[in-house]
Amino acid sequence: MDAEEKILAWAREGRELSCPLWEQLPAIPLYVDQVLQYLRDSLRFFERDEEDVLLTNSMINNYVKKDVLPHPEKKKYSREHLAALTVICMLKQVLAIQDIGTLLQGKPMDPELYGAFLSAHTGAVNETCRELEESCQRGADLRREALRLAAEANAKRAAAERILCELALDGGKE
């Protein structure tokens, strides 16, 4: 299978993809090893390759130390933690942990905020994969396609950072 066929298969997979809904997250608290395995399985699509790891025990500890993620209760992580870690794993690819902290405000994740993230994230992934699938089918230059996607991502990242910077300076008020 050549690069174009692999990208097309990846894009088709992405069009069917969704991060776990709030109700699909485990209701019982998990230990850190279980959290890592659960999120690896749930977010595998977003890894660059098979050696890439989106989350480690050390990363979780750092998020807790920096108040981006609430402390676990008796070394167990709740549904709220799993939702927050899902958001963190996706957003740390484009935002600094400091900015993600501004978004989450060190509070437990709630179903409404997680739902808003899932809606935006799923829509963006599906749209991007649809565009990429169409580009592959018409034989577009993959390097140019990667350049276009990276430029769009950079512009949106800059806008998000500007908003979060202003919110942080304003004390987190919306």
FENGI-V694139 format. One record per residue. RES is the residue in one small letter. D_CENTER is the distance of its C-alpha to the mean C-alpha in whole Angstrom. Layout:
BEGIN
<<RES & D_CENTER> <RES & D_CENTER>>
END
This chain:
BEGIN
<<m & 28> <d & 28> <a & 24> <e & 25> <e & 25> <k & 22> <i & 20> <l & 21> <a & 21> <w & 17> <a & 17> <r & 19> <e & 17> <g & 14> <r & 16> <e & 16> <l & 13> <s & 11> <c & 9> <p & 12> <l & 13> <w & 15> <e & 18> <q & 17> <l & 15> <p & 18> <a & 21> <i & 22> <p & 21> <l & 20> <y & 21> <v & 19> <d & 19> <q & 19> <v & 15> <l & 14> <q & 16> <y & 14> <l & 11> <r & 12> <d & 14> <s & 11> <l & 8> <r & 11> <f & 11> <f & 8> <e & 11> <r & 13> <d & 16> <e & 17> <e & 18> <d & 14> <v & 13> <l & 9> <l & 11> <t & 15> <n & 17> <s & 18> <m & 14> <i & 15> <n & 18> <n & 17> <y & 15> <v & 18> <k & 20> <k & 19> <d & 18> <v & 15> <l & 15> <p & 18> <h & 20> <p & 20> <e & 24> <k & 26> <k & 23> <k & 22> <y & 18> <s & 18> <r & 16> <e & 15> <h & 14> <l & 12> <a & 10> <a & 10> <l & 8> <t & 6> <v & 5> <i & 6> <c & 5> <m & 1> <l & 5> <k & 7> <q & 7> <v & 9> <l & 10> <a & 13> <i & 12> <q & 15> <d & 14> <i & 11> <g & 14> <t & 16> <l & 13> <l & 13> <q & 17> <g & 17> <k & 18> <p & 17> <m & 14> <d & 16> <p & 16> <e & 16> <l & 14> <y & 11> <g & 13> <a & 13> <f & 9> <l & 9> <s & 12> <a & 11> <h & 8> <t & 10> <g & 13> <a & 11> <v & 10> <n & 14> <e & 16> <t & 15> <c & 16> <r & 19> <e & 20> <l & 19> <e & 21> <e & 24> <s & 24> <c & 25> <q & 27> <r & 29> <g & 29> <a & 27> <d & 27> <l & 24> <r & 24> <r & 24> <e & 22> <a & 19> <l & 21> <r & 20> <l & 17> <a & 16> <a & 19> <e & 17> <a & 14> <n & 16> <a & 18> <k & 15> <r & 13> <a & 17> <a & 17> <a & 14> <e & 16> <r & 19> <i & 18> <l & 17> <c & 20> <e & 22> <l & 21> <a & 21> <l & 25> <d & 26> <g & 25> <g & 22> <k & 24> <e & 22>>
END
